[in-house]
Amino acid sequence: MNHLSICNPPMSADDAIAHIESGMRIFITGNCSFPQQLMDALVRRAPALQDVEIVQVLTIGNADYVQPAMQGHLRVNTLFISENVRAAVNEGRADFTPCLLSEIPLLFRRSTLPLDAAFVHVSPPDEHGFCSYGVEIGVTKAAAESARMVIAEVNPRMPRTLGDSFIHMSKINYCVDVDYPLPEFRSSETGPLYQKIGKYIADMIEDGDCLQLGIGAIPNGVLPYLSSKRDLGIHSEMFSDGIIELVEQGIINGERKTLHPGKIIAGFCLGTQRLYDFVHDNPLMEFRPTEYVNNPFLIAQNDHMVAINSAIEVDLTGQVCADSIGPRLYSGVGGQLDFIRGAACSNGGKPIIALTSTATLRDGRQVSKIVTMLKPGAGVTTTRNDVHYVVTEYGVASLYGKTIRQRARALIDVAHPNFREELERCAEDLKYL
């Protein structure tokens, strides 16, 4: 990797953060690109600041900046609730702004959320002076282009990813030389339930399809069953290590894609060092901002687009909750609705909602995730009008164009057997059956 620096003279993180003043709104790049040294310095300076708003999406790792001691000094406004800020949001110490992932850049560009500063994490510049945003382009590019001030960590370990993924050194106001490994994000092991779900989904995927594959147990459950497929493509807000072997085997090559053939299109990646090495300077990869990758009208230009998204619960009419547990805020809409609608409009597309049929509570009890009605206060992430397929370990419920009666029957059939009788009784009381 290029080890040149744009930091001349070198500036410490504390010196850079000295330009932050009370009342500012700051964007911080997220995922595995989180600017660790800048944020550590901001926490050190926080007692001297008042009412600084930190706008973020998903961040990985330490979150000292949302600890109770930061109240009155720093306050997070997150556009997607990651694990490290979830408690702060639900305790009222941090804010959550619901927004489609495809529209987050518009909040910055249209000055709905005008930014005073953007903290970014980039690769060293190439011979033309361009730094790559590396593993997180998604919403970071729009933020950096909209903010009055850009402060960058320049890290030789940041992969130089290709696509619409660069910022010129002249656009960076202050920079800090850093040299630390990016955090690694490892998915949990895929258990038997997820393997069953993965097999059902893989059976729906045909040669030449274009896939949206995220991270987690369900996408990991699909990948092992794709070894017999041919000429698959990727157009996805994100991807992880799981695609590498499929690319190396020639299964993912994008040759039949109708939009950007031969390219993997994504906004960011989450994974291990193996993934970072794979994407570095790799012309197969084309990273683009979220307003492009997640635009439903562009997604739909991929023929045979298969979008795979998860849920917390689905009711018997097909309403999907994926962002809250009752009124308790859990995550956000992310790109689910963008891809569900894009795949629905794609020629031969398949929008899929996948989930295990049950969840285990802290006291050990099992509850059904196919429910008569969503919990009070639950958010509807994807409306019943948008849902086509719901997959559990018990099969595939095809809902598109179906009546409420037909939907209820199909969803009960893929619910856990222990809960089907109760669901049928409730559906009859509601005159669904």
N, C-alpha and C positions, 0 to 999 in steps of 0.2 A: 504494500500500500504506500501511497505518497506520504512522506513525512515532512513536507514543507509546512510552514506555519504562516498565517497571516497576522500573527500577533507580534507586532514590532512597533514599539518595544513591548515586551511581555507585560501582561496585566494580571494581577491576582483576582480571584473571584470576589474577594472583599472590595477591591478597588472598583470592579465593575458594578457591584451591587450598590456602591455609594451613589450611583446615579438614580437609584430608585427613591422616590419621595412619597410621603403620605398622600393617600387618596388616589393613587394610581391604580389602573387595572392592567394586570400582567397576564399574558398567556404563557403557559409552560408546555413545551412539547412532551409527549407522553409515551406510553407503551414502554418498550425496552430502550427508548431514546431519552428517557427522563434525565434532565441536566443536574446530576447529583451535586457537583461542587457549587454551582450557582445557587441551588436551593439550600444547601447547608449554610452558605454565606448569608442568604436572605433570612434564614432563621436566626442567625447570630445578630443581624441588624434589626430584626423585628421589634425589640423593645423600644427602639428609637422611632418607630413608624406607627402611624395610625391609619386604620381603614384602608389597607391595601387589599384589593380584590385579586384573587388568583383564579384565572379561568383555565380549565383543563378538560380533557376527555377521560381517557383511561390511563392511569399511571401504574407502574410496577415497582414494588419495593417500599422503602422507608417513607413514612409520611409524617415526619416531625412537624411539618408546617400546618397540620390540622390538629395538633394537640391542644388541650384546654388552655394551656399557658399562652397560646397565640391569640386568644379572643381579644378583640379590640385592636389588634395589630394586623394580623393576616386573616382573611376569611376566604375560603374556597367557594367558588361557584363552578360546580362540575356539570358537564353536559352528558356524562355517562357515569354511573356510580361504580367505581372499582372497589375491590374489597378493602383497600387501605383507607378509604374515606367513608365507607358505608355507615359506620357507627356515628361519625361526626354529623352526617346528613340526618340520620334518624334521631339524633339527640338535639338537633337544631343548631349545631355549631358550624354547620356548613350548608350551602344552598345547592339545589339541583334545578337545572333548567331543562325541561323536556324539549327535544328537538330531533328530527330525522337527521341521520348522519350526513345525508346528501345536502342538507340545508345549513349545517353548522358554518361552513365557510361564508355563507351569505350574511350571517350575524355580524361577521367582521367586515366584510366588503361593503355592506350597506350601512355600517355604523349603528346597527341595532345594539351591538356590544363594541363600541369603539375601544381600541387597544392603545394604551400608552406605551407598552413595551411587550416584546416577545422574546422569551428565552428559548433558543434553539440549540441543537446538538448536531454538529456537522463533521464531515470528513475534511481533511486538509484540502487546499485548492489544487486543481490541476494546473497545467502550464498556461491555461487561459484565464485563470483566476476564479474558476467556478468550484464551489464546495457542494457536495452532495448531502441532502438531508438524511441519507442512509436508510435506516430501517423504518422510519416514520415520515411519510410525505403527506398522508391523508388530509388532515386539517392544518398541519403546521405551515405549509406553503402559503395558504391564504392569510394565516395569522401574521406571518413575517412580512408579507407584502402589504398588509393593512396597518401594522403598528407604526407609531411615530419613532420608535427606537428598537433596534434589534441587538440583543446581546447573545453571543454564541460561545459555546464550548466547542473547541476544535480538537478532535480526538483522532489520532492515527489508527485507532482500532475500530472506528466507525466504517462500515463497508461503503464503498462508492457504488451506490445503486444507480441504475440508468433509467431514462425516461424523462418525464417532466418533473425532475427531482433535484433541481439545482438552484443555488443562490450565489450571485457573484459577490466576491469579497468587498466590492465597493458599497454593497447594500448593508453591510454589517457595521454597526456603530462602535461596538466594543467587543473584544473577544478575549477568551481565556484559554491558554494551552492546557489541555488535560491529557492524561494517558492512563485510562483504566478500562478493564474489560466490560463490555455491555452485560447487563444482567441477563441470565438465561431463564426462559420460561418453559417449564416441562409439564406436559399434559399428564393427567392421572392415567393410571393403567386402565385399559378397556376390559371391563368384566363381561360375563356371559350375556347379560341383558342387552348391553350396548352392541355386542356382536350380533345378536338376533336382529336388533333394529337395523344395524349396518347391512346385514344380508338382505333384508326386505328392501332397503333403499337401493342397494347395488343392483337388485333385480329390476328396478325401475330405470336404471341408467343404461343407455344404449351406446354402441360405438359411435364416435363423433360428437357426443354431447359435450356441452360446455358447462362447467361446474362452478358453483360458489361453495367453497369449503372453508369453514372457519377452523377454530381450535376447540379441543375438548373431546370428551368421551364419544360423542355421537359421530363427528367426522372421523375420528380415529377408528371407530367401529366399521365405517364404510370402506376405508382405504384398502384393507387386506382383501376385500372381495372384488377389487377392480382389476386384478392381475390378468383376467381373461378379456378385458376390454381393449379397444384399439382407438387411437387418434382422439383421445380426450383433450379438451381445452380447459383453461382456467380463466375466469373473470370473477374476481372475488375481492371484497374489501380487504381481506387479509388471508394469509396462509401460514403454515408452520412446517416443521421438519418432514411431516408425513408425505409431502409431495415429492421429495427428493428421489426416493427409490423409484417412484412411478415415472419420473422424468428419465432417470438413468436406464430404466427398462424400455423406454420408448413408448410407454402407454400414454403419458401426457406429452403431446408434441404440438397441439394446437393446429394441426394441418387442415382440419375441416372447419375451423372457426370462420364465421362470416364477418366478424369484426376483429381486426388485428390478428389475422391468421399467423400462426407460428410464434405468437407472443403470449406470455403469462402476464395478465394485467392485474394489478393490485395496488392498494393504497398504503399498506404497511405489512410487516411480518413480525411474528412472535415466535421465538424458538430458542435454539441452542447455538453454540459457537459453530457447529456444523452448518447450520442454516445461514449464519452470517458469512461464512466462507463461501457458501454456495452462491449467494446473491451478489457477492462482490464483483463488480465489473463484468457481470454476466449479461450478454446481449439478449438472452432468452427472456429476461425479466424486464418488464416495462412498468415502472411505478408511476402512478399519476395521482393527482389530488382527488379527494373524496367527491367533490362536486362533479367530477367526471366519472370516476369508477362506480359511484352509487347512483348515478342518474338513471332512473327507471327507463327512460326513453332510449338511452344508450345500451343499457343492459338488454333490452328487448331486441336490439339489433343482432344479438347473438342467437342464431337459430338453435333450437333444442337446448335452451338454457335450463339447467336444473339447479334450483336454489334450495339449500338445506338449512333450516333454522330450527331452534329449539324453543321450548315453552316451559313455564312453571305449571300451568293448568289450562285445560280446554273445556269449555262447557258444551252441553249437548246440542246447542245451536251452531257451534263452530267458532265461538268467540275465543280468542287466544290472549292469555295474559303471560307476558314474558319479562315484565320489568318490575313487578312488585309481588309481595306476599300479603294479600289484603291491602291495608293502607301503608304497610311498611315498605318503603322504597328500597329496591334491591339492585337494579342495574339501569336500564334505559332501553329505548327502542332500538338504538344502534342502527344497523343497516337492514334489519329484518323486513320492514315494510317496503323499503326501496327494492330489495331483491325479490320479495314475494310478488310485488306488482310488475316488476320488470320481467320476471320469468313467466308470469301469467300472460303477458302480451307478446312473448316470444313465440315464433313459429315452432310448434312442437314442444314448447316449454313445460316444465313441471315445477310448480311451487310446492315445497314440502315442509310441513311442521312435524318435527320428530321429538318424542319424549318417552321416558319410561312410564309405565302405567301407574306406578305408585311412587310415593316418597316416604321416607322414614323420619318420623319426628324425633326430637331429642329424648323423649321418654321411651323410644323404641317402637311406638305404634306405627303401623302403616296406614297411609291415607291414599285415596285414589286421586290421580291427577286428571282423570276424566271425571268431570263434576257436573251435577245438575245445573248449578249456577256458580259463577265466579264468586269468590269471597267478597264480602262487603268492602268497598274501598279499592278493590283490585283494578288496575288499569287495563284497558283493552288495547293491546299492542297491535294486533292484527284483527280487523273486523271479520265477522262471519261472511261478509260479502266478498272478502279477498281470499278466503281459505279454499284450497283445492284438495290437498291430501294431508291426512294426519296419520303418522306411523308410530306404533308402539311395538313392543316385543311380541305382541299378539297379532300383528298384521297391519294392513293398510286400509284406512277408511277414506273412500273417495266421496267428497262432499260437494264438489262443484256442480251446480245445476240441480241439486237435490232439495227436496222439501225438508221442512223441519222434522217431520215424521221419519223420513228416510235418513236424515243426518243422525238423529238420536239413535236409531237402530244400528247404524254403521259404527258410531262411536262406542256404544255399549258393547258391541262385538269385539272391539279392540281394547276394552278396559280389562283390568285384572278380574279373573273369574270370581274372586271373593267379594267384589263390589257390584257385579252385574245385576243381581236380584234387587238390590236397593236402588240402583240407578233406574231400572225398569219401573219400579214402583213409583218413584218420584216423577218419572217421565209420564206415566199414566195419570198421576194426579194433576200434572200441568197440561194434560190433553195433547202431549207431544206424540204419544203412542195410543 
